[in-house]
Amino acid sequence: MSELITAELVDLDLSAETKDAAARSLAERMVTSGRVTDLEGFLADIAAREAQMPTGLDGGIGIPHCRSEHVTEPTLAFGRSASGIDFGAPDGPADLIFLIAAPAGGDADHLSILSTLARHLMDETFTGALRSATEAERTAALIRGDEPEAAPETAAVPETAAAPETAAAPEAVAAPEPDAAPEPEAVAGPEAVAGPAAEPGPERDAGPAQATTDAAPTTPAAAEAPTGRAPAETATETAPDRAAPFRIVAITSCPTGIAHTYMAAESLEKAGQAAGVEVFVETQGSAGFKRLDPQLVAEADGVIFAHDVEVREKERFAGKPTVDVGVKAGINRPAELIAEVRQKAAHGEPGAPARATAPMDKGADAGDGFATRLRKWLMTGVSYMVPFVAAGGLLIALAFAIGGYTINKAPSVAEHFIWTESTSWAALLFQIGGVAFGFLVPVLAGFIAYGMADRPGLVPGFVGGAIALTINAGFLGGLIAGLIAGAVVMAIQRVRIPPVLRGIMPVVVIPLISSAIVGFLMFLVIGKPIAALQKGLTDWLSGLTGANAIILGVILGLMMCFDLGGPLNKVAYAFAVGGLANPNEGSLKVMAAVMAAGMVPPLAMALATTVRSRLFTKAERENGKAAWVLGASFITEGAIPFAAADPLRVIPSAMAGGAVTGALSMAFGCTLRAPHGGIFVVPLIGQPLFYLLAIAAGMAVSTVLVILLKGLRKPSPTHPAPSPADDESEVTVAA
């Protein structure tokens, strides 16, 4: 296996001015060295990771990274910029740029070294040595953890200070082999691996005490001791009394599990040492994870979750004071998190998550406003509702296609089913789809509550959604019921509970009390007004004609194409699907307009890459081929790669086309009983030829606009003009 970084992968005079240009420059070195097989594909994977969350860190560090099928082996490239490059860090541009490339399948040994590097980046002596280095070979050796022969440019102090950290790198490769759990040993060093006290230590050490003990022999000058090790030494003296120090267990994780996961762990551990607090971190990274010792978790005084993906086996920490934030908060403000969890423990607060942990809510920061959190709660409910919509709606649509529109009056197939009659099969499909559709409102309500309050919100949410169906409050009733259920559970979780009762709170007490409160409110207080509002909205849709219908089509088209599968898109879609529960002429027109508009963005981008391919990068042209299928299948997200690369040109063009399609669909009176399926359910559409005409018109508008807007731009480092290397077939045109 090749070395992780060599001198050829180091650029001490990186001249790029943007993060995209910097990634390209370093990635080209990886291609030259044979570590990356497809430059554009690899850059697309980097851009997709960057779109999830900026990779700039405090202290002038940029660490773009991704896992990619175009990477042959784990690789690290390093660039140093004199002017600085904006990677989205709160404190400004980065001058130290690390591009980390991991193969899609991963590699335990090298990922363990990457985790060690991520921890070193929290050490100012290590980054200082990188800033002062003058030779590429010396820099590569420093990053690998080798001991260079001479270092006139880095001076003795940085090298001495870095020695105890970098010395762990060789063991980081060897240590994972016995138990296939690389990342704990990757940052532990031999003492922590071998020591009997390391049983709870799936991390760097067994607490501040051991960290101080391990560091002492290797740093006689104690270069970093004056920076706040006194509290840690106090912890060392009191180590035999394990009940004395405040103890925190933490989980860190990020989408790729390569860099931020381990940097947050290192940051929390150092902040714990400075505060005289024991911090034990479980890194749930790419190389797997080793669980914290159950006894250690049981004895912990508080919990910190610093994560951007779902915490695995989260139930282990139930009932403890918890701080729940994004992974970057663990890197940038660990002392605040430790202080917050200590304050919660002092006040006896129960162990409810500080914020939702549902899949749609993983990127939230502690400072997110109410509107942002509300949007994510609603998106959680909608995201879980969509599979029921697709399954139930398509089954119902097929039933109508086979058995006609009177199939809804067929008797129950459990009592009357004739195997040789198509109407019986149509009735079977209709009744199965009806059962699936019956879950829409309860699932919407249940998972809105889940997004707000985690698992305890599920029971009152489902109960409230079912009541909404019972009183004919429909989609709006389910939405309100979910919000009420989540709010009730969150309020209950804030009540101080004796420790002896905390274990039964999520299973017995919270479901009982919250379901009773939600049921009371839905049946007797707000249910009937919501039902009246739902009926009024349904009647209004039924009476839409002429200009009013066209205006609604424009609005729905704009919403479907603004964020390409985001919150506004899902709100418009949920509005249309809600009308299918009790279909009428108006609601069927709305469903048709929504699906038609949602097909336009990916189809338009696919057409644009075909008509004027020279305006798009090679990666975009490849995405354009896939966008034909995605658009035809009503998957609006197929346009996201184009919008991410050039939002100011792509999104307005998509919105214009979507508005035209929505307006034409409503004007033509097109109807649709299927909530999904795209071009494949055209036989189930009322006025199918006019429906296709509306989609074609929107495609044409979006395509023309995006071509015009892209044709007006000037070449830039992030959007270079086409070159022979990019597409040889277009050399003449580009010239």
N, C-alpha and C positions, 0 to 999 in steps of 0.2 A: 504494500500500500504506500502511495506517495506521501510526502510530508504535507501537513495541512496548509502551510504557507511557505513559499520560497521567495528568493530575492526578485524573481521575475513577476511576482504578484504584489510587489510593493511599488508605490508611486509617491515619492516624497515631495513632488512638485505638481500635485493634482491641479490642473488649470480649469476644470469645469466650474461653471457658475450656478448650475441648478442641480437638484438632487437627481433628476432623470439623466442629465448629462454625466454626472459623477458615476451613477450606477452603470451607464453604458461604457464609460472609460475603463472602469475596473472589470466589468464583465468581459470586455474584449481581451483583457489579459488572461482571463480564465479560458476563453476560447483558444487563444494562442497556445496555452499550455496543455490543451487537450482535456481540460476539466469540464467544459460545457460544450454540448454538441450543437445547440441551436440558439444563437444569440437573441433573436427576436422573441422566440418562445420563452426563453429564460427571463428576459426583461419584462415580458407580459406578466409572468408569475410574480416578479418583484413588485410591479405596479399594483397587482391585485392585493398583495400583502400590505403595501403601503396605504392602499385605499381603506383598509380596515382600521388602521390607527397609525399616526405618524411615528417614525422610528428615531426621531431626535431625542436626545437625553440631555439633562442638565450637565454642565461641565464641558460643553463644546464637543459632544460626541454624536455622530450619526451612525446607526447600525442597521442599515437595510438588510433584510434576510428573507429567505423563503426556502421551502422544500419544492423541488422541481424535478420532473421526469427528464429534463434536459441536462441534469448534472450527473456526471459519471462517478464522482467520489466527493466526499465532504471537502470543501475548499474554503479558504479565507483569503480575501484580497484586502489590502490596506492602502489608503490614500491620505495624504496630508495636504490640506488646502491653506494657502497663505491668506486668502481673503475671506474664507468661511463660506459655508453652503447651508441654506435653510432647510433643515429636516423637520421643522415643526416643533422644536424644543422651546419650552417657555422662556429660557434665558438667552435665546438668540441663535445665530448660526453655529455650525459645527466645523471644526478644523481637523478633527480626527474621524475618518470615515472607514468603517469596517463593513465590507460586503461579505456576508456569510451565505454560502450555497450548500444545501444539503440535498442528497438524492431523495427521490420520492420514497424509497424503501427504508431510508435511514441507515445509520451505522453507529452502533452503540459506542465503540471506542472513541471515534472522532467526535461524536456528539458530547461525550463526557469532557473532552478537551475544550469544546466550544463553550460548555457550561462554565468551565474554569476561567476561560477568557472573559466571559460575561461578568464573572465576579471580580476579576482583576480590574475591570474598567471602573469599578467603584473605588479603586485605590489611586490617590492622586500622585503617588510616587511612580507608579507604573505609567500613567498617562503623561506625566512630566518627562519620563525617559523617552517616550515616543516622540514628544514634541521637540526634544533636543537632539535626537539621533540624526546623523548625517549620511549613513551608509545603509543601502537597502538590505544587504546581507545581515548587518548587525540588527536592523529593525525586525527582520523576519525571525531571527534567532530569539530576540527578546519576546516576541509574541508567542513563539512556540514554547518558551520556557527553558530554552537552552542556556548554558552559562558561557557567554562570550569570553574570548581570551583577554581582550583589552577593550576599554570603553572610554577613550579620552573625551568623546563628545558628550557623554551622559553624566560624567562625574561619579564619585564614589557613593555619594549619599543615595541617589535614586536607585543605583544598582543594589546597594545593601538593603535598602528598604524593600525592593522588589523580590529579593531572594527568597524569603520565606513563602511568598505567594507562588512564585513561579516554580519553586521546587516541587510543588504538588503535581505539576503537569505530568511527569513521567509515570507516577503512580496512578494518575487518572486513567491512563490507558489500560494498565494491568489490573487494577482493582476490580472492575466490573465482572471479570470472567467467572468467579466462583458462583455468583448468585444472579447474574444477568440483570442487575439493577444498577446501571451505570451512573446515573446522575448523583445518587447519594455519595458514592465514593469518589466521584469526579472532583469533588471539592473538599473531600475529607482529609486526605493525607494519610499516611500509614498509621499514625497513632490512633486516629479516630476509627479506622477500620479494625485494628487489632484489639483496641482497648475494650475490656469487658463493660465499661460504663457506656459504651456507644450503642447499646441495644436500642434506646429510643431514637438514635441519631440517624435517620435517613438523610441527614444533611451534613453540613460542613463539620459540625462538632457536636459535643454533648452539652453545649451551653456556653455562656461567657467564661465560666471558670476554666474549662478545658481549652478554649481558644487562647486565653492568656497564658496558660501553662505551656501549650505547644509553641507559642510564638517566642517565649522568653529565651530559650537556649540559642536560637538562630539569630537574634538581634541584640548583641551586647550593647550597642549604642542606643538601642530602643528608639529608632528614628520615629516610629509612629506612636510610642507610648505616651508622650506628652499631649497627644491630641484627644485625650478623653478616656484613657484606660483605667484611671483611678477607680471609677465605679466597678469596672470589671474585676479589678483586684479585690475589691471588697467582697464581690460575689465569690471569688475564689476562696477567701478566708471562711466564708459562711457555707461553702459547698457541702460540708458534711450534714448540715441541717437543711435538708431538702425542702422543708416546709417554709423556710424563711423568705427566700426571694419570690417576687411575683413572677409567675410562669405563664408564658403565652405560647400557644401552638398556632402555626400559620400555614396557609396553603398559597402557593404562587403558581400561576399558569398563564400562558399567552397562546394565541391561535396556532403558532408554529412550534412553540415549546423549545425554542433554541436559545434566545438571548434574554428577553425581558423576564422570563421565568426565573432565571438564575440571578440576574441583576437585582430583582426585587428581593430575592432571598438573602443575598449578601447585604443589601441595604438595611433590611429589617434586623438582621443579626448584629450588624455594627451599631445600629441605633439602640438595640437592646443592651449591648455592652456598655455604651455610653450612659444609659439610664439605670444601670444596675439591675436589669431585668433579664430573666432567662427566656430566650426566644428559640424555639425549635421549629424548623421550617420543613415542610414536605413539598418538594418541587414536583409538580405533575407535568413533566416535560416530555420531549419527543422520545427519549429513550426509555419510557415507562416511568413508574414511580414506586418507591418503597414506602409502605405505610408507616406512619408514626406508631410507636408502641402504644397499644390501647391503654396501658396503665398510665403512660405519660399524658395521653389525652384526657383520661378520667381525672387526673390530678391538676390539670391546667386551670388557671384562673380566668383566662379569656382566650378569644379566638380572633385571628385576622385572616380574612379572605382577600387576597390581592390577585384578581383573576379577570380574564376576558373570555374564558370558556367555562363550561359547566364544571363545578367542583365535583370530583368523583367521590362517591361514598360520603356525601355530606352529612348524612344522618349520624355519623360518629360524633359530631360536635353539638348535637341538639341540647338545648337547655343552658348553654353557656353564653355569657356576654360576648357579643360578636360585632366586629366592624367589617363591613363588606364593601369593597371598593374595587376600582379597576387596577390592573397590574402596574400602570405607570404611577399611580399614587403610592404604591409600595416602594417604588424607586425614588420618587421625588420628595415625599414627605413622610418617611417612616416614623420619625419622632412624634409627629402629630397623631398617627394611627395608634402608636403605643400608649400615648397619653389618653387618647379617646377610649380605648378598651379598658384602661385602668379606671377611668372615671365611671364607665358603665358598671364595672365590677363593684366599685365603691358604693354606687347607688343601688346595687342589687337588681339591675335591669335584667329581664329574661333574655334568653338567647334567640330572639327572632332576628332574621336577616335585616340589615339596615335598608336594603333595597331588594327588588325582585331578582330572582336568579333564573327566570325562564329564558329559553333560548333567544327570544327577541330583545332581551334586556341586558345582554352581557357587556355592551360597550359603555354603559352608563358610568358617569363619574359622580362622586359624592356631591358635587356642586350643581348637578343638573336641576333645572327649574321644574316647576309642576307641569307646565305644558309639555316639556320633553318627556317626563315620566308618564304622563297621561297617554301620550301618543304611543309609547312603547307598551304600556299595559293593553291598550286596545289592539295593537298589532299582535300581541301574544295570542289573544283570543281569536283573532281572524286567522292567524297562521295555522292554528290547530283545527279551525273550522273548515278550511279549504278542502282537505281530503274527503270529508263527509259530503261537501258540496259536489265535488267532482264525481264521486261514486254514486251517490243518490240521484243527482241531477241527470247524469248520463243514462242511468238505468230507466228513469222516468221518461226521458226523451226517446229512448229506444222503444219503450212500451207504447208510446203514442204513435211512433212510426209503424210499428207492426200491427197494433190493434185499433188504431184510430183514436180520436179525441174523446170517445165515450168509454174508453177502457177504465177510467177512474170510477165507473159505476159497477164494475164487475164484482161478483161476490168473492168472499175470501177463498183463496186457492187451497187453504187447509180443509175446507169443506167441499169445494167443487173444483176439480181439476181433471181435464180430459187430455191425455197425453198426445193425442193426434190433432188437436185443434190449436191453431196459431193464437187464437184469442186467449186461450188458457195460459200459454207461454207469455204472451204480452201482459196478462194480468199478474203473472208471477213476477215479471220484471218490475212492473209498476208498484207492486206491494212491497217488494224488497227495497226498491228505491225510496218508497214512502217511509219505511222504517228508518233507513239511513238519514233521510231528510229530517225526520223527527228529532234527531240528535243535534241539529244545527244550533238552535238557540241555547239548549243546556250546555253544549260544548263551548260556545262563544262565551257564555257567562262564567262557566267554570274556569276557563283558562285566562280570562281577564283577571279573575280573583287570584289565580295562581301567579300571574305576572306581578301582582301587587304584594302577595303575602306568602308565596311559595306553597308547598303542599297543603298546609292547613286551610288555604282558601278554596281548595277544590270542592269539598263537600257543600258548604253554603252556596258556592257559586252554581253548582249543578242544581241544587234545590231551587235557588232563585230562578234559574233559567227554565226549569220545568214548570214552576208556578206561572212564569210569564206566558208559556204556551197554554196553560190551563185557563187563564183569564183573557186570552186573545190579545195579549200585549205585544206579541210578535218579536221582531228583531230589535226594536227599540227597548222593549221590556227586558230582553236578555242582556242588552248592553248596560242598562241601568242596574239590573240585578247583579251583574258581575262587579261593577264598581262599588255597589253597596256592600256586597259580601267581602270584597277585599278590604274595604275601609273598616268594617266591623272587626275582622280578624286582626288587622293591624292595631286597632284600639285595644283589643283584648290582650295582645302580646305586650303592650306597654304597661300593663298592670303588674305590680310587684307580686310575685308568687313565691311561697316558701320553697326552698330547694327540694323538699321531699315530694312536692306535687309536680315539679317540672317535667318529670318523665311521662306523666299521663296527660299533660296539657295538649300535645298535638293529636293524640289518639282519641281522647274522650271529651275533655272539657271544652276545647275550642270548637270541634264540630257540633257539639250539643248546643252550646250557647249561641254560636253564630248562626246556625240553621234556624233556631227559634226566632232570633231577631230579624233575620232576612225574610223568613216566611211571614211574620207579622206585618212587616212593612210592605211586602209585595201584595199580600191579600187584602189588607185593610186600609192602607194609607196611600201609597202612590201607584198601585197597580192599575186601578180603574182610570185615573187620568192619563196614564201612559197608553192604555188600551184605546181610549178615545182619540188620542193623538195619532196612534197607529192607524186607526180606521179613517181618520181624516186624510192622512197622507196617502193611503191606498185609494180613497175616492178621488183625490186630486190627480193621482197618476192616471186613473181610469179616464178622467175627463180631459187629459192633455191633448190638444189638437193644434194645428197651425203653428203660429209663431212661438207659442209657449213651449211646444214640444221641441222645436228646433233649438231654442235657447238652452233647454235642458240638455239636449244632445251635445251642444258646444261645451257646456260646463263639464259634463261627464268625460268628453273627449280630452279636454285639457287636464283634468285630474288623472286620467289613466296614463297620460304621457309625460307628466311633469317629473315624476321621480322613478318611473320605469320599474314598478314593482314595490315601491316604497309605501310609506303610510298613506299618502293621498290616493295612490293607485288602489290600495287595498280598501280604503273607505268607499270609493266609488264602486268597487267590485262587490263589497259586502252589501251596499245599498241595493244593488241590482239583484243579488242572490236572495236577499230578504224578501223581495217581492215575489219570488217564485214559490214561497211557502203557500201563498193564497193567490195564484196567478190570475191576472186579468189582462185586458188588451194593453193598458198602459204599462204594467210591470214587464210584460213580454217585450215591448218596444225598448224599454230601458235596458233589459238584458242584452238585446241585440246590439244596441248602440255601444254599450260598454265593451263587449267582446270585440266588435269590429275595430273600435279605436285602439284597443290594446294590442291588436295584431299589427298596427301600422308601423311603430318605431323599428322593430327588428327587420321587417320586410323592406322598409325604406332604406335602412343602412345596407342591407344585402344588395339591393338594386343599385345604390350609389357606388358601392365597391366594384360592381360589375361594369357600370357605365363609365365611371371615371376613376379607374383603379389607381392612377398615379397620384391621386390626392391622399391616398391612405398608405399606411405602413404595411409591410409584409404580414405582420401579425394581425392587423385589422382586416386585411383581405382574407386571411384564413378564417377569422371570426365571421366574416361576411358569408362564407359558405355555410357555416352552421346556422346563421341567422335566418336563412331561408326556411329551414325546418322548424326552428323555434318560433318564428313569426307565424307560420302556417298552423302551428299547434296552439296558438294563443299563449305564448310564453313571452311576455313583454320584456322580461329580464335579458333576453337575447341582445338587446341594444345597450346594455350596461357597459361592456368594454369600450364602445365608441364614446359614450357619454363621459366615462371616467377619463378618457384621454383628451377629450375636447368638449367639455360641457357647454361652453358659451355658444358653440355653433350647433351642436347636436341636439341639445334639449329644446331650444326654441323651434328648431325645424320639426322635431317630433311632435311638439305641442300643436303647431299649426296644422300638420297633417291629421292629427287625432281629432282636432276640433272640426275640421271639414268632414271627416268620416262620421263622427257622431251626429253632426247636423243632418247630413244626407240620409243616414240610416233612419233617423226619426222622421224626416220629411217624406221618405219613401214608404213609411209605415211598416218597416221590416220587424218581424217578431222572432223570438227565440225562446224555446222551452228548456234547452240544455244550458247549464251554467259553464260549460267548458267544452273543449274539443276543436275550436278553431275551424279551419277549412273542412275538417273531417265530419262536421255535423251540418254542413250546408243543406243536405236533403231535409233536415228538420226545421229549416228556417222559412218563415213566411216571406215572400218576395225575394227568393234567393238570387236572381239575376241582378236586381237592384242593390242587394246587399253586397255582392261582389263588386259592383260598380262603385259603391261608396268606399270600399276598401281600396280599390285601385286609384280613385281620385285622391284619397288621403296619402297613399304611397307616393303618387306623382308630386304632390305639393311638398312633402317632406324631402323627397329626393332632390328636387330642383333647389330648394332652399339650402340644404346642407352642401350641395356642390357649389352653389354660388358663394356661400360664406367661406368655405374652405379654399376656394379659388382666389379669394381676396387677401388671404393671410400671407405674410412674408415668412420665408424659411427661418427657423430658429433652431437653437441647439436641441430642443426637445421634439421638434417637428422638422427634421432636415429634409431638404429636397431629395427626391428619389435619385439613386445612384446606380451604376451598373451592378454593383454588388447586391443591391436590394432587389432589383428586378431587371434583368438584362433585356427583356422584351420591350421595355419602355424607354430605352436610352434615347432613341430618336425623338420621341414625344417630349421627354423632359428637357432635352437640349433646345 
